[in-house]
Amino acid sequence: METLYDVLTWLHIASWAAVLVGYVIGLRGPEINLWMAHGLTAAFILGLALTGIASASDAVDDPNNAKVAVKLVIALVALGLAHATRKKGAPNPLAHVVAALVLVNVGLAYLW
C-alpha cells in the first residue's frame, strides 16, 4: 500500500506541475488551457485518493484533516474557476487567480 501511495503522490505532484507549466505556456495572453484544466482535475482526484488511502491504511501516516479540508476548498475553487472559464478566450484574467490558488495550495502542502 505504501508503494501505491508513493506512486500516487508523485503523480499528484506532476499534476500540479502540469497546471503551472500550462499557466506559463499561456502567460502571453493569459488563458486557462487544457494543461491547467486537466492538471487541476487530476490533482484533485489524486488528492482525494491519497487522503482515502492515508486514512484507511496503517502503512501510511494519518492525514492532517484540517490541512486536507483547507486544501480541498482551495482546490475546488481553482477547479471550478478553471472549468467554468476555460472556454473564454484570451485574455482571461482568472488564469492568474487559478495559478495563485495553485501556488497557495502547493505552499500549504509543504509549509503546513
Backbone as CSV, one residue per row, in Angstrom:
resi,resn,N_x,N_y,N_z,CA_x,CA_y,CA_z,C_x,C_y,C_z
1,MET,0.820,-1.190,0.000,0.000,0.000,0.000,0.864,1.253,0.000
2,GLU,2.006,1.139,0.672,2.905,2.289,0.745,3.470,2.643,-0.633
3,THR,3.746,1.636,-1.451,4.252,1.876,-2.801,3.195,2.570,-3.657
4,LEU,1.969,2.116,-3.569,0.876,2.764,-4.297,0.737,4.217,-3.860
5,TYR,0.821,4.458,-2.566,0.720,5.810,-2.033,1.842,6.686,-2.596
6,ASP,3.050,6.149,-2.642,4.185,6.911,-3.164,4.014,7.234,-4.650
7,VAL,3.546,6.267,-5.423,3.332,6.500,-6.861,2.253,7.557,-7.070
8,LEU,1.161,7.460,-6.328,0.093,8.458,-6.448,0.564,9.838,-6.003
9,THR,1.440,9.884,-5.004,1.988,11.171,-4.561,2.785,11.824,-5.685
10,TRP,3.613,11.053,-6.369,4.397,11.614,-7.478,3.502,12.057,-8.636
11,LEU,2.449,11.295,-8.903,1.501,11.710,-9.941,0.766,12.982,-9.542
12,HIS,0.450,13.108,-8.264,-0.211,14.303,-7.738,0.689,15.535,-7.918
13,ILE,1.958,15.380,-7.592,2.912,16.478,-7.755,3.074,16.817,-9.236
14,ALA,3.125,15.797,-10.091,3.239,16.032,-11.534,2.008,16.758,-12.069
15,SER,0.841,16.478,-11.505,-0.385,17.167,-11.933,-0.322,18.653,-11.594
16,TRP,0.139,18.969,-10.394,0.276,20.389,-10.033,1.326,21.060,-10.918
17,ALA,2.402,20.341,-11.228,3.418,20.901,-12.120,2.837,21.155,-13.512
18,ALA,1.965,20.267,-13.985,1.328,20.457,-15.295,0.472,21.720,-15.300
19,VAL,-0.203,21.990,-14.188,-1.008,23.210,-14.100,-0.111,24.438,-14.221
20,LEU,0.991,24.435,-13.502,1.887,25.597,-13.542,2.582,25.742,-14.894
21,VAL,2.931,24.628,-15.525,3.510,24.680,-16.870,2.477,25.219,-17.857
22,GLY,1.240,24.771,-17.736,0.176,25.289,-18.589,-0.033,26.775,-18.402
23,TYR,0.098,27.246,-17.177,-0.021,28.685,-16.911,1.102,29.458,-17.593
24,VAL,2.320,28.957,-17.467,3.467,29.637,-18.084,3.335,29.625,-19.606
25,ILE,2.852,28.528,-20.175,2.664,28.442,-21.621,1.656,29.485,-22.095
26,GLY,0.588,29.673,-21.352,-0.448,30.612,-21.762,-0.297,31.985,-21.160
27,LEU,0.887,32.324,-20.699,1.090,33.590,-19.989,1.056,34.806,-20.899
28,ARG,1.445,34.666,-22.145,1.496,35.816,-23.050,0.114,36.472,-23.165
29,GLY,-0.892,35.687,-23.439,-2.270,36.158,-23.409,-2.959,35.288,-22.380
30,PRO,-3.050,35.723,-21.142,-3.470,34.808,-20.080,-4.759,34.072,-20.424
31,GLU,-4.667,32.763,-20.368,-5.827,31.927,-20.645,-5.713,30.647,-19.842
32,ILE,-6.840,30.015,-19.637,-6.865,28.718,-18.976,-6.927,27.672,-20.078
33,ASN,-5.816,26.962,-20.257,-5.734,25.983,-21.336,-6.000,24.576,-20.811
34,LEU,-5.901,23.601,-21.697,-6.178,22.219,-21.309,-5.201,21.688,-20.269
35,TRP,-3.943,22.122,-20.328,-2.961,21.698,-19.335,-3.438,22.064,-17.937
36,MET,-3.918,23.282,-17.801,-4.373,23.739,-16.486,-5.632,22.998,-16.046
37,ALA,-6.603,22.899,-16.925,-7.884,22.274,-16.567,-7.708,20.792,-16.236
38,HIS,-6.996,20.066,-17.076,-6.818,18.636,-16.841,-5.863,18.370,-15.676
39,GLY,-4.853,19.211,-15.538,-3.942,19.060,-14.395,-4.660,19.269,-13.072
40,LEU,-5.541,20.274,-13.025,-6.318,20.508,-11.810,-7.254,19.349,-11.509
41,THR,-7.898,18.824,-12.523,-8.798,17.689,-12.326,-8.033,16.479,-11.806
42,ALA,-6.905,16.182,-12.427,-6.101,15.034,-11.997,-5.587,15.222,-10.571
43,ALA,-5.097,16.423,-10.261,-4.574,16.683,-8.921,-5.673,16.560,-7.870
44,PHE,-6.867,17.023,-8.198,-7.986,16.942,-7.260,-8.357,15.482,-6.989
45,ILE,-8.496,14.702,-8.044,-8.870,13.295,-7.884,-7.773,12.518,-7.159
46,LEU,-6.522,12.776,-7.515,-5.420,12.091,-6.845,-5.318,12.497,-5.375
47,GLY,-5.594,13.759,-5.075,-5.594,14.203,-3.684,-6.645,13.491,-2.859
48,LEU,-7.827,13.319,-3.438,-8.872,12.566,-2.739,-8.441,11.117,-2.513
49,ALA,-7.841,10.515,-3.528,-7.377,9.129,-3.403,-6.282,9.013,-2.341
50,LEU,-5.357,9.951,-2.325,-4.284,9.928,-1.326,-4.832,10.069,0.088
51,THR,-5.816,10.931,0.253,-6.425,11.105,1.567,-7.140,9.830,2.007
52,GLY,-7.852,9.210,1.081,-8.531,7.959,1.406,-7.571,6.846,1.763
53,ILE,-6.492,6.730,1.017,-5.501,5.689,1.308,-4.836,5.948,2.648
54,ALA,-4.483,7.211,2.903,-3.820,7.542,4.167,-4.741,7.297,5.360
55,SER,-6.028,7.557,5.179,-6.978,7.342,6.275,-7.227,5.853,6.528
56,ALA,-7.206,5.057,5.487,-7.562,3.643,5.608,-6.382,2.733,5.901
57,SER,-5.179,3.174,5.582,-4.021,2.295,5.674,-3.255,2.520,6.974
58,ASP,-2.713,1.436,7.496,-1.835,1.537,8.664,-0.389,1.782,8.240
59,ALA,-0.078,1.559,6.979,1.286,1.710,6.487,1.659,3.169,6.256
60,VAL,0.646,4.041,6.150,0.885,5.459,5.871,0.334,6.266,7.039
61,ASP,1.027,7.346,7.392,0.558,8.195,8.491,-0.809,8.778,8.176
62,ASP,-1.629,8.946,9.210,-2.954,9.549,9.032,-2.807,11.000,8.589
63,PRO,-3.699,11.463,7.714,-3.589,12.845,7.231,-4.038,13.844,8.291
64,ASN,-3.535,15.058,8.166,-3.977,16.175,8.994,-5.289,16.661,8.389
65,ASN,-6.406,16.379,9.051,-7.715,16.655,8.470,-7.981,18.144,8.260
66,ALA,-7.456,18.988,9.123,-7.633,20.430,8.939,-6.913,20.894,7.674
67,LYS,-5.711,20.420,7.489,-4.931,20.758,6.297,-5.628,20.253,5.036
68,VAL,-6.121,19.037,5.088,-6.816,18.448,3.943,-8.060,19.268,3.601
69,ALA,-8.793,19.702,4.617,-10.015,20.478,4.376,-9.702,21.820,3.716
70,VAL,-8.682,22.511,4.197,-8.308,23.807,3.614,-7.843,23.618,2.178
71,LYS,-6.998,22.612,1.950,-6.507,22.355,0.595,-7.638,21.929,-0.337
72,LEU,-8.604,21.179,0.183,-9.747,20.753,-0.619,-10.572,21.947,-1.083
73,VAL,-10.826,22.884,-0.186,-11.611,24.065,-0.549,-10.872,24.894,-1.601
74,ILE,-9.580,25.099,-1.408,-8.792,25.869,-2.376,-8.779,25.166,-3.730
75,ALA,-8.582,23.852,-3.723,-8.558,23.095,-4.982,-9.913,23.129,-5.674
76,LEU,-10.991,23.054,-4.901,-12.333,23.111,-5.502,-12.598,24.462,-6.156
77,VAL,-12.179,25.539,-5.506,-12.364,26.876,-6.086,-11.549,26.989,-7.375
78,ALA,-10.290,26.560,-7.342,-9.446,26.625,-8.539,-10.020,25.764,-9.661
79,LEU,-10.478,24.565,-9.315,-11.047,23.651,-10.309,-12.314,24.238,-10.918
80,GLY,-13.169,24.797,-10.088,-14.401,25.409,-10.582,-14.139,26.591,-11.490
81,LEU,-13.218,27.458,-11.085,-12.877,28.613,-11.924,-12.279,28.176,-13.254
82,ALA,-11.412,27.177,-13.200,-10.747,26.728,-14.424,-11.745,26.149,-15.415
83,HIS,-12.630,25.296,-14.947,-13.562,24.655,-15.870,-14.696,25.582,-16.289
84,ALA,-15.066,26.506,-15.423,-16.158,27.428,-15.766,-15.725,28.468,-16.791
85,THR,-14.452,28.832,-16.781,-13.996,29.907,-17.678,-13.012,29.429,-18.733
86,ARG,-12.855,28.111,-18.883,-11.869,27.602,-19.847,-12.207,27.981,-21.280
87,LYS,-13.480,28.023,-21.620,-13.885,28.331,-22.997,-13.726,29.809,-23.339
88,LYS,-13.582,30.641,-22.309,-13.381,32.067,-22.560,-11.996,32.256,-23.168
89,GLY,-11.936,32.987,-24.238,-10.653,33.182,-24.918,-9.729,34.096,-24.148
90,ALA,-8.551,34.233,-24.673,-7.568,35.123,-24.063,-7.960,36.566,-24.359
91,PRO,-7.731,37.497,-23.532,-7.167,37.376,-22.198,-8.225,36.993,-21.179
92,ASN,-7.846,36.094,-20.312,-8.712,35.643,-19.231,-7.969,35.898,-17.919
93,PRO,-8.294,37.002,-17.243,-7.558,37.339,-16.019,-7.732,36.318,-14.901
94,LEU,-8.741,35.466,-14.996,-8.908,34.446,-13.964,-7.809,33.385,-14.019
95,ALA,-7.053,33.340,-15.106,-5.915,32.420,-15.169,-4.905,32.765,-14.080
96,HIS,-4.731,34.049,-13.810,-3.818,34.474,-12.745,-4.345,34.041,-11.379
97,VAL,-5.656,34.131,-11.190,-6.265,33.721,-9.923,-6.098,32.220,-9.716
98,VAL,-6.339,31.451,-10.756,-6.187,29.990,-10.656,-4.740,29.640,-10.339
99,ALA,-3.791,30.269,-11.012,-2.377,29.991,-10.753,-2.000,30.381,-9.323
100,ALA,-2.525,31.502,-8.835,-2.247,31.917,-7.459,-2.815,30.910,-6.465
101,LEU,-4.021,30.415,-6.726,-4.614,29.407,-5.847,-3.788,28.120,-5.845
102,VAL,-3.271,27.757,-6.997,-2.424,26.566,-7.086,-1.147,26.775,-6.267
103,LEU,-0.541,27.943,-6.390,0.678,28.213,-5.625,0.405,28.222,-4.120
104,VAL,-0.739,28.763,-3.715,-1.113,28.738,-2.298,-1.291,27.293,-1.839
105,ASN,-1.941,26.485,-2.658,-2.180,25.087,-2.303,-0.869,24.309,-2.182
106,VAL,0.037,24.535,-3.109,1.336,23.869,-3.058,2.124,24.366,-1.836
107,GLY,2.054,25.661,-1.572,2.730,26.203,-0.389,2.201,25.603,0.902
108,LEU,0.892,25.454,0.993,0.301,24.832,2.181,0.755,23.394,2.339
109,ALA,0.899,22.697,1.224,1.313,21.293,1.284,2.704,21.151,1.900
110,TYR,3.578,22.073,1.602,4.956,21.943,2.073,5.248,22.716,3.347
111,LEU,4.492,23.760,3.625,4.794,24.576,4.797,3.978,24.226,6.029
112,TRP,2.853,23.533,5.849,1.992,23.215,6.991,2.351,21.870,7.532
